[in-house]
Amino acid sequence: MSRADSSDEKPLPAPMHILGLVTSTNDLAKEALSRGASHGESFLASGQTMGRGRTGKRWHSPLEQHLYLSLVLKLDWPIVQIAQLTLAAGVTVAQVLRDLHGLEVKLKWPNDVQVGDRKLAGILCEGVIRGEELVGAVVGLGLNLNGDASAFPEPLRPLVTTMEASTGQSLSEAQRVALAAAFVERLVTLVDGQSADSVLSAIRRDWRSWCNLPRRVRLPDGREGDAVAIDEQGRLVVAMGVSTEAVESATLEWLPSA
């Protein structure tokens, strides 16, 4: 089934396929992109059996509880700049949650959306390459909607939250689709015809206003510093005493807030 636009909604740039249980919306979108899917085409599932986050971690994806969405974007960007798309997607999520539900969130570099220190959503951007050419990118969004942390696997319970836990209201199916559609429409509008540098320049101020910085971090080599900003390439800037260091690896450790 595909979403049909109503008169009071902004039209989507391409079909949104509304699906039941799937393996992974990102995998479906990548396969569709390889077969010539349209720019802005998207896939919204009610559940996933093999949903994943960054570094291949399993994404908790029970049926008819949360939002699992993947968006196809055909971009003329260098593959090394696809990471900047993650930051743009984070800002878009924050804007949509504020505008549609009055929920203020924080963005944790590079790909998490938080309420307090708990994860509400995650973003996974993947490039699709043919030979040495970037065919396009897939933006995956997992957003926890209904129920609360008690429904998650025990190790995740202290780390996650949901829209319902944060706002006191559960979301209907129509609201789930509306959230997904708003995200798709806004992100496509943001990136259309723009270079990666132009997009990052446009959203850097907004990203700073929603980010969880400054924050103490520990780098993979054991050194500690204060994450204070992102630079022109979307890297995390960490203050190390009298010097600063631009970090590309997302494997650093975020230390507890004071």
LOLOMAR-681713 format. One record per residue: residue in three letters; residue number from 1; x, y, z of N, C-alpha, C, O in turn. Coordinates in pm, whole numbers. Layout:
<rs>
R   aa    i  n.east  n.north    n.up  ca.east  ca.north   ca.up  c.east  c.north    c.up  o.east  o.north    o.up
R  ala  NUM       X        Y       Z        X         Y       Z       X        Y       Z       X        Y       Z
...
</rs>
This chain:
<rs>
R   aa    i  n.east  n.north    n.up  ca.east  ca.north   ca.up  c.east  c.north    c.up  o.east  o.north    o.up
R  met    1      85     -119       0        0         0       0      89      124       0     193      126      65
R  ser    2      48      225     -71      122       351     -75      37      461     -16     -86      458     -27
R  arg    3     102      559      45       30       670     107     -26      760      -2      44      795     -97
R  ala    4    -151      798      13     -212       896     -76    -218     1029      -5    -262     1035     110
R  asp    5    -175     1136     -70     -173      1267      -7    -313     1326      -1    -388     1318     -99
R  ser    6    -349     1384     115     -477      1453     128    -455     1601     106    -341     1648     102
R  ser    7    -562     1675      92     -553      1815      53    -485     1903     156    -432     2008     121
R  asp    8    -485     1861     285     -426      1945     389    -283     1906     421    -227     1957     518
R  glu    9    -222     1816     344      -86      1774     366       0     1816     248     -46     1819     134
R  lys   10     128     1848     277      219      1876     167     242     1748      89     260     1641     148
R  pro   11     242     1756     -43      260      1634    -123     399     1576    -104     497     1649     -92
R  leu   12     405     1443    -101      534      1377     -94     600     1377    -231     531     1379    -333
R  pro   13     733     1377    -234      804      1383    -362     796     1254    -442     819     1254    -563
R  ala   14     763     1143    -374      757      1012    -439     674      921    -349     643      959    -236
R  pro   15     636      802    -396      551       715    -315     614      677    -181     735      657    -171
R  met   16     530      668     -78      567       609      49     498      473      57     375      466      58
R  his   17     576      367      62      522       231      68     499      194     214     593      187     293
R  ile   18     374      170     250      338       137     388     325      -15     397     238      -75     335
R  leu   19     414      -76     476      432      -220     476     406     -279     614     399     -207     713
R  gly   20     391     -411     618      377      -482     744     513     -520     799     603     -436     807
R  leu   21     529     -645     836      656      -694     889     754     -717     775     722     -786     678
R  val   22     874     -659     787      979      -675     686    1108     -717     755    1116     -717     878
R  thr   23    1208     -751     675     1338      -779     734    1403     -650     783    1433     -636     902
R  ser   24    1424     -557     691     1488      -428     723    1444     -325     620    1457     -349     500
R  thr   25    1391     -213     664     1350      -109     568    1471      -53     493    1459      -19     376
R  asn   26    1586      -44     559     1705         4     488    1744      -91     375    1782      -46     266
R  asp   27    1736     -221     401     1769      -317     295    1670     -307     179    1710     -313      63
R  leu   28    1542     -291     210     1442      -275     104    1471     -150      21    1464     -153    -102
R  ala   29    1504      -41      89     1531        85      19    1658       76     -65    1662      128    -177
R  lys   30    1761        9     -14     1884        -7     -91    1861      -92    -216    1914      -62    -323
R  glu   31    1783     -198    -200     1751      -281    -317    1671     -201    -419    1696     -209    -540
R  ala   32    1576     -122    -370     1495       -40    -461    1580       64    -532    1560       90    -651
R  leu   33    1674      124    -460     1762       223    -521    1848      160    -630    1869      220    -735
R  ser   34    1896       40    -605     1977       -30    -705    1896      -63    -831    1952      -76    -940
R  arg   35    1763      -75    -814     1675      -105    -928    1618       21    -993    1539       12   -1086
R  gly   36    1659      139    -943     1613       262   -1005    1500      332    -934    1422      403    -998
R  ala   37    1488      315    -803     1382       382    -726    1392      533    -743    1499      587    -773
R  ser   38    1280      600    -724     1274       745    -740    1337      817    -621    1337      767    -509
R  his   39    1391      933    -648     1438      1023    -542    1319     1059    -453    1216     1107    -501
R  gly   40    1334     1036    -322     1227      1066    -229    1133      950    -201    1042      963    -119
R  glu   41    1153      836    -267     1070       718    -240    1104      666    -100    1220      670     -58
R  ser   42    1003      617     -27     1027       577     112     950      450     146     856      411      78
R  phe   43     995      387     255      941       258     299     916      265     449    1009      284     528
R  leu   44     789      250     488      748       258     628     690      123     668     591       78     610
R  ala   45     752       58     767      710       -77     807     650      -75     947     679       13    1028
R  ser   46     566     -175     975      509      -188    1109     598     -271    1200     576     -273    1322
R  gly   47     698     -338    1144      792      -415    1224     908     -463    1139     898     -465    1016
R  gln   48    1018     -501    1205     1136      -551    1134    1189     -675    1206    1188     -681    1329
R  thr   49    1235     -771    1129     1298      -888    1189    1450     -876    1195    1515     -945    1272
R  met   50    1507     -786    1112     1652      -769    1109    1689     -621    1106    1784     -582    1039
R  gly   51    1613     -540    1178     1646      -398    1188    1781     -379    1254    1819     -455    1343
R  arg   52    1854     -278    1211     1988      -257    1265    2016     -108    1278    1956      -25    1211
R  gly   53    2109      -78    1367     2156        58    1383    2300       69    1339    2350      -15    1264
R  arg   54    2366      175    1386     2506       196    1351    2592       81    1401    2564       24    1507
R  thr   55    2695       47    1326     2788       -64    1352    2717     -199    1352    2769     -296    1408
R  gly   56    2598     -206    1290     2529      -333    1277    2455     -379    1401    2406     -492    1404
R  lys   57    2446     -296    1503     2375      -335    1625    2228     -360    1595    2168     -291    1513
R  arg   58    2171     -460    1661     2030      -494    1641    1941     -380    1689    1964     -323    1796
R  trp   59    1839     -346    1609     1744      -241    1647    1614     -308    1691    1553     -382    1614
R  his   60    1572     -282    1814     1449      -341    1869    1330     -293    1786    1300     -174    1783
R  ser   61    1261     -387    1718     1161      -349    1617    1032     -430    1629     995     -499    1534
R  pro   62     963     -425    1744      839      -502    1758     728     -448    1667     730     -333    1626
R  leu   63     632     -535    1638      522      -499    1550     433     -391    1610     399     -394    1728
R  glu   64     397     -294    1526      291      -197    1554     314     -118    1684     219      -86    1754
R  gln   65     440      -89    1713      472       -10    1831     545      119    1797     520      224    1857
R  his   66     635      111    1701      726       222    1674     727      257    1525     650      202    1446
R  leu   67     815      349    1489      826       395    1350     956      343    1292    1064      368    1347
R  tyr   68     947      272    1179     1063       219    1109    1053      267     964     967      222     889
R  leu   69    1141      356     926     1129       426     798    1264      433     728    1367      454     792
R  ser   70    1263      415     597     1383       438     517    1348      519     393    1245      496     329
R  leu   71    1435      613     361     1413       710     254    1525      702     152    1643      701     188
R  val   72    1489      697      25     1584       695     -86    1614      838    -130    1523      916    -157
R  leu   73    1742      872    -136     1785      1003    -185    1889      983    -295    1988      913    -275
R  lys   74    1867     1045    -409     1966      1042    -517    2044     1172    -511    1995     1278    -549
R  leu   75    2168     1162    -462     2249      1279    -434    2378     1275    -514    2439     1169    -530
R  asp   76    2419     1390    -563     2548      1401    -632    2652     1448    -531    2710     1556    -544
R  trp   77    2674     1363    -429     2768      1396    -322    2884     1297    -324    2866     1182    -362
R  pro   78    3004     1341    -284     3112      1245    -262    3072     1148    -151    3009     1187     -53
R  ile   79    3109     1022    -166     3071       921     -69    3119      956      71    3053      922     170
R  val   80    3233     1025      82     3287      1058     214    3200     1160     288    3215     1178     409
R  gln   81    3109     1227     215     3026      1328     279    2887     1277     316    2803     1355     363
R  ile   82    2862     1149     295     2732      1094     332    2709     1107     483    2594     1117     527
R  ala   83    2817     1105     561     2801      1120     706    2732     1251     743    2663     1258     845
R  gln   84    2751     1354     660     2686      1482     690    2534     1473     675    2461     1553     734
R  leu   85    2488     1377     597     2345      1356     583    2282     1314     715    2167     1347     743
R  thr   86    2358     1242     797     2308      1202     928    2274     1323    1014    2172     1324    1083
R  leu   87    2359     1425    1010     2334      1545    1090    2210     1618    1040    2129     1666    1120
R  ala   88    2194     1626     907     2076      1690     850    1949     1615     888    1846     1676     917
R  ala   89    1956     1482     888     1840      1402     926    1805     1423    1073    1687     1429    1109
R  gly   90    1906     1436    1159     1880      1461    1300    1808     1592    1324    1713     1598    1402
R  val   91    1853     1697    1257     1786      1827    1269    1642     1817    1219    1552     1875    1279
R  thr   92    1621     1745    1111     1485      1729    1057    1395     1657    1156    1280     1698    1175
R  val   93    1444     1551    1219     1365      1481    1321    1329     1577    1435    1214     1580    1478
R  ala   94    1426     1653    1483     1401      1746    1593    1294     1849    1555    1206     1880    1636
R  gln   95    1301     1900    1434     1202      1998    1388    1062     1937    1381     965     1999    1424
R  val   96    1052     1817    1327      922      1752    1311     860     1720    1448     740     1742    1467
R  leu   97     939     1670    1541      885      1637    1673     839     1762    1747     738     1759    1817
R  arg   98     912     1870    1732      871      1996    1794     744     2050    1730     650     2089    1800
R  asp   99     740     2051    1597      628      2114    1528     499     2032    1535     391     2089    1544
R  leu  100     511     1899    1531      390      1816    1530     344     1776    1669     225     1755    1691
R  his  101     439     1766    1765      401      1715    1896     452     1799    2013     433     1762    2128
R  gly  102     516     1911    1985      563      1998    2091     671     1936    2177     691     1979    2291
R  leu  103     741     1836    2125      844      1766    2203     981     1822    2170    1023     1822    2054
R  glu  104    1051     1870    2271     1187      1919    2254    1286     1807    2284    1278     1742    2388
R  val  105    1378     1785    2192     1475      1677    2206    1616     1733    2200    1636     1852    2175
R  lys  106    1713     1647    2223     1854      1679    2206    1915     1586    2103    1873     1470    2091
R  leu  107    2012     1636    2028     2083      1556    1929    2220     1518    1984    2297     1603    2029
R  lys  108    2248     1389    1981     2378      1337    2025    2456     1295    1901    2413     1207    1826
R  trp  109    2572     1358    1879     2653      1328    1761    2693     1181    1759    2728     1128    1865
R  pro  110    2690     1113    1645     2645      1168    1518    2500     1137    1484    2443     1201    1396
R  asn  111    2437     1037    1551     2313       985    1492    2199      958    1590    2102      892    1552
R  asp  112    2206     1006    1713     2102       977    1811    2016     1099    1840    2063     1212    1837
R  val  113    1888     1073    1869     1794      1174    1914    1752     1135    2055    1709     1022    2078
R  gln  114    1765     1227    2151     1745      1194    2291    1642     1284    2357    1619     1398    2316
R  val  115    1580     1230    2461     1506      1309    2559    1579     1289    2691    1586     1177    2742
R  gly  116    1634     1397    2746     1726      1381    2858    1848     1306    2809    1907     1342    2707
R  asp  117    1888     1202    2881     2000      1118    2838    1952      986    2779    2032      893    2762
R  arg  118    1824      976    2748     1768       851    2696    1742      860    2545    1699      964    2495
R  lys  119    1769      752    2477     1758       750    2331    1612      734    2288    1544      640    2328
R  leu  120    1567      827    2206     1432       823    2149    1435      772    2006    1342      703    1963
R  ala  121    1539      805    1932     1546       767    1791    1690      752    1748    1781      809    1809
R  gly  122    1710      675    1642     1842       660    1582    1832      672    1432    1729      641    1372
R  ile  123    1941      716    1371     1947       739    1227    2061      657    1168    2171      654    1224
R  leu  124    2035      590    1057     2137       512     988    2138      551     841    2045      521     767
R  cys  125    2246      619     798     2261       659     658    2361      566     589    2471      544     640
R  glu  126    2323      513     475     2408       421     400    2413      462     253    2309      489     192
R  gly  127    2532      465     198     2547       492      56    2533      366     -26    2567      257      20
R  val  128    2482      380    -147     2473       269    -242    2567      300    -358    2552      402    -425
R  ile  129    2664      212    -380     2771       238    -477    2765      135    -589    2744       16    -564
R  arg  130    2782      182    -712     2795        94    -828    2930      123    -891    2952      230    -947
R  gly  131    3022       26    -881     3159        52    -923    3221      151    -826    3231      124    -707
R  glu  132    3263      266    -878     3315       371    -792    3220      490    -786    3255      597    -736
R  glu  133    3099      471    -836     3002       580    -843    2897      567    -733    2843      458    -710
R  leu  134    2868      678    -666     2762       681    -567    2628      690    -639    2599      791    -704
R  val  135    2547      587    -627     2415       586    -690    2318      673    -610    2231      739    -667
R  gly  136    2334      671    -480     2246       748    -392    2267      705    -248    2362      634    -216
R  ala  137    2177      749    -163     2187       718     -21    2052      676      32    1947      713     -22
R  val  138    2056      600     139     1935       561     212    1946      615     353    2046      594     421
R  val  139    1842      685     397     1835       738     533    1735      655     610    1615      657     580
R  gly  140    1782      582     709     1695       502     794    1667      573     924    1757      632     985
R  leu  141    1541      569     969     1500       631    1095    1422      530    1178    1321      476    1132
R  gly  142    1468      505    1298     1393       427    1396    1354      519    1509    1440      577    1575
R  leu  143    1223      534    1534     1172       628    1634    1079      552    1728     979      494    1684
R  asn  144    1111      552    1857     1031       481    1956     903      559    1985     909      673    2031
R  leu  145     789      499    1960      662       570    1972     585      534    2099     575      616    2190
R  asn  146     531      413    2105      434       379    2209     492      285    2315     595      221    2294
R  gly  147     422      279    2429      472       202    2541     579      278    2615     590      400    2603
R  asp  148     659      205    2693      769       269    2766     890      177    2766     890       73    2700
R  ala  149     992      216    2841     1118       142    2838    1104       -2    2888    1186      -87    2854
R  ser  150    1001      -30    2969      984      -165    3024     959     -269    2916     979     -388    2940
R  ala  151     915     -227    2798      888      -320    2688    1013     -356    2609    1007     -442    2521
R  phe  152    1125     -292    2638     1249      -317    2566    1328     -428    2635    1304     -458    2752
R  pro  153    1422     -490    2564     1511      -586    2629    1578     -523    2751    1610     -404    2750
R  glu  154    1600     -601    2853     1646      -548    2982    1771     -461    2972    1776     -357    3038
R  pro  155    1872     -498    2893     1992      -412    2888    1964     -272    2833    2039     -179    2862
R  leu  156    1857     -257    2754     1827      -127    2693    1741      -38    2782    1735       83    2760
R  arg  157    1674      -94    2880     1573       -19    2955    1625      109    3020    1554      210    3018
R  pro  158    1746      111    3076     1794       237    3135    1836      340    3030    1865      455    3065
R  leu  159    1841      300    2903     1903       383    2800    1803      445    2703    1839      537    2629
R  val  160    1678      398    2703     1583       438    2598    1459      505    2657    1432      495    2777
R  thr  161    1386      572    2570     1255       626    2605    1167      620    2481    1212      578    2374
R  thr  162    1041      662    2494      946       660    2384     871      793    2378     877      873    2471
R  met  163     802      815    2267      717       933    2256     609      932    2363     583     1035    2426
R  glu  164     548      816    2386      440       809    2485     493      840    2625     428      912    2701
R  ala  165     610      786    2659      668       815    2791     705      961    2805     702     1016    2915
R  ser  166     740     1025    2695      786      1164    2699     673     1265    2694     686     1376    2747
R  thr  167     561     1228    2631      450      1323    2614     325     1284    2691     235     1367    2709
R  gly  168     318     1159    2737      199      1112    2807      87     1068    2715     -23     1039    2761
R  gln  169     114     1062    2584       10      1024    2488      64      922    2389     175      935    2338
R  ser  170     -17      818    2363       20       722    2260     -15      779    2123     -99      868    2111
R  leu  171      49      727    2020       27       776    1884     -54      676    1804     -31      555    1813
R  ser  172    -148      726    1727     -229       642    1640    -152      606    1514     -44      660    1488
R  glu  173    -210      515    1435     -149       481    1307    -142      603    1215     -43      623    1145
R  ala  174    -249      683    1215     -248       803    1131    -138      900    1173     -76      963    1088
R  gln  175    -114      912    1303       -7      1000    1351     130      945    1315     222     1022    1285
R  arg  176     145      812    1319      272       750    1279     303      783    1133     414      822    1099
R  val  177     204      766    1047      223       795     904     250      943     883     334      980     800
R  ala  178     180     1029     956      201      1174     942     342     1214     984     404     1299     919
R  leu  179     394     1155    1091      532      1182    1133     630     1142    1023     719     1218     987
R  ala  180     611     1021     970      701       973     864     695     1064     742     798     1098     684
R  ala  181     574     1102     703      558      1186     584     622     1323     603     685     1376     511
R  ala  182     606     1381     722      666      1512     749     818     1505     743     883     1595     689
R  phe  183     875     1398     798     1021      1380     793    1068     1370     648    1164     1436     609
R  val  184    1001     1287     568     1039      1269     428    1032     1400     352    1127     1439     285
R  glu  185     920     1469     364      900      1593     287    1005     1698     324    1060     1764     236
R  arg  186    1033     1713     453     1127      1817     496    1271     1784     459    1346     1872     416
R  leu  187    1310     1657     475     1449      1623     443    1474     1631     293    1579     1680     251
R  val  188    1380     1585     213     1397      1595      67    1405     1741      26    1488     1777     -58
R  thr  189    1320     1825      82     1324      1968      51    1459     2029      89    1511     2114      17
R  leu  190    1515     1986     201     1642      2040     249    1758     2007     155    1842     2092     129
R  val  191    1762     1884     105     1879      1840      28    1865     1858    -122    1965     1851    -194
R  asp  192    1745     1881    -172     1724      1888    -317    1816     1991    -383    1813     2110    -350
R  gly  193    1898     1942    -477     1984      2029    -556    2098     2093    -480    2163     2185    -531
R  gln  194    2124     2047    -357     2227      2109    -274    2348     2018    -260    2337     1895    -263
R  ser  195    2465     2079    -245     2585      2003    -212    2584     1969     -64    2510     2028      14
R  ala  196    2668     1872     -26     2678      1835     115    2722     1954     199    2670     1975     309
R  asp  197    2818     2032     149     2867      2148     224    2756     2251     243    2746     2312     350
R  ser  198    2674     2272     142     2565      2369     152    2463     2324     255    2413     2405     333
R  val  199    2431     2195     256     2334      2143     352    2387     2157     494    2315     2202     583
R  leu  200    2513     2118     515     2569      2128     650    2575     2273     695    2546     2303     811
R  ser  201    2612     2364     605     2615      2505     640    2477     2554     681    2464     2636     773
R  ala  202    2372     2504     613     2236      2548     642    2185     2498     776    2105     2566     841
R  ile  203    2231     2380     818     2173      2321     941    2265     2331    1063    2223     2293    1173
R  arg  204    2389     2380    1047     2482      2379    1160    2429     2457    1280    2440     2411    1393
R  arg  205    2370     2574    1255     2318      2654    1366    2205     2580    1436    2199     2577    1559
R  asp  206    2115     2519    1358     2005      2444    1419    2059     2324    1495    2011     2293    1604
R  trp  207    2159     2255    1438     2216      2139    1507    2273     2181    1641    2253     2113    1741
R  arg  208    2344     2293    1644     2401      2340    1771    2293     2369    1873    2310     2341    1992
R  ser  209    2180     2423    1829     2074      2459    1924    2010     2335    1985    1954     2342    2094
R  trp  210    2016     2222    1915     1956      2099    1967    2058     2000    2023    2019     1897    2079
R  cys  211    2186     2028    2009     2285      1927    2047    2299     1919    2199    2255     2007    2272
R  asn  212    2363     1810    2244     2381      1787    2387    2518     1835    2435    2568     1787    2536
R  leu  213    2578     1929    2364     2712      1978    2397    2703     2103    2484    2603     2175    2480
R  pro  214    2809     2130    2563     2934      2054    2578    2912     1929    2661    2820     1921    2743
R  arg  215    2998     1831    2637     2986      1703    2706    3122     1636    2715    3200     1639    2620
R  arg  216    3151     1578    2828     3277      1507    2849    3274     1375    2773    3176     1301    2779
R  val  217    3385     1345    2702     3393      1222    2624    3528     1155    2646    3625     1219    2687
R  arg  218    3531     1025    2619     3656       950    2622    3681      894    2483    3596      825    2427
R  leu  219    3797      924    2425     3832       878    2291    3874      731    2294    3906      679    2401
R  pro  220    3875      664    2178     3912       523    2175    4050      494    2233    4074      384    2282
R  asp  221    4142      591    2229     4276       569    2284    4283      596    2434    4392      590    2492
R  gly  222    4170      627    2497     4165       647    2642    4174      791    2688    4146      819    2804
R  arg  223    4212      882    2599     4218      1023    2639    4078     1079    2659    3983     1037    2593
R  glu  224    4066     1177    2751     3938      1241    2775    3945     1388    2735    4050     1451    2741
R  gly  225    3830     1441    2694     3821      1581    2657    3676     1625    2660    3588     1549    2700
R  asp  226    3653     1748    2617     3518      1804    2615    3473     1823    2471    3531     1902    2397
R  ala  227    3368     1750    2431     3307      1772    2300    3235     1905    2303    3148     1927    2387
R  val  228    3271     1995    2210     3219      2133    2220    3145     2180    2095    3069     2276    2103
R  ala  229    3165     2115    1978     3105      2167    1855    3120     2064    1744    3178     1957    1764
R  ile  230    3066     2097    1625     3099      2024    1503    3166     2123    1408    3138     2242    1410
R  asp  231    3257     2070    1325     3328      2159    1232    3260     2161    1095    3150     2107    1079
R  glu  232    3326     2223     997     3267      2241     864    3246     2109     790    3170     2105     694
R  gln  233    3312     2002     833     3294      1871     772    3199     1782     853    3179     1665     818
R  gly  234    3141     1835     959     3051      1756    1042    3121     1670    1144    3057     1586    1208
R  arg  235    3252     1690    1162     3326      1613    1262    3304     1674    1400    3276     1793    1414
R  leu  236    3319     1591    1503     3303      1637    1640    3432     1703    1686    3540     1644    1675
R  val  237    3422     1824    1737     3539      1898    1786    3551     1874    1936    3459     1905    2012
R  val  238    3666     1819    1976     3690      1786    2117    3805     1872    2168    3914     1872    2112
R  ala  239    3779     1945    2276     3882      2026    2340    3966     1937    2430    3914     1870    2520
R  met  240    4099     1938    2404     4193      1856    2481    4292     1949    2547    4402     1971    2495
R  gly  241    4256     2005    2660     4343      2102    2726    4350     2230    2645    4248     2296    2625
R  val  242    4471     2265    2598     4489      2390    2524    4468     2371    2373    4473     2468    2298
R  ser  243    4445     2247    2327     4427      2221    2184    4290     2159    2160    4219     2121    2253
R  thr  244    4255     2150    2031     4131      2084    1993    4161     1976    1890    4263     1981    1821
R  glu  245    4072     1880    1881     4089      1768    1788    3956     1739    1721    3853     1732    1789
R  ala  246    3956     1723    1588     3835      1689    1514    3825     1537    1504    3917     1471    1455
R  val  247    3715     1482    1552     3697      1338    1563    3597     1291    1459    3488     1347    1447
R  glu  248    3632     1187    1383     3541      1128    1286    3478     1000    1336    3366      966    1297
R  ser  249    3548      929    1423     3498       801    1473    3385      821    1571    3393      904    1662
R  ala  250    3278      744    1553     3164       751    1645    3178      652    1759    3083      631    1834
R  thr  251    3296      590    1773     3314       489    1877    3362      548    2009    3396      474    2101
R  leu  252    3365      681    2019     3405       740    2146    3298      714    2252    3185      679    2220
R  glu  253    3336      731    2378     3244       706    2490    3196      839    2547    3276      927    2580
R  trp  254    3065      852    2559     3005       971    2620    2997      947    2770    2930      855    2815
R  leu  255    3065     1030    2846     3070      1013    2990    2945     1073    3055    2885     1164    2999
R  pro  256    2906     1023    3173     2784      1071    3237    2787     1221    3261    2891     1279    3291
R  ser  257    2670     1283    3249     2659      1426    3278    2686     1449    3425    2655     1366    3510
R  ala  258    2745     1565    3454     2775      1597    3594    2646     1620    3671    2650     1648    3791
</rs>
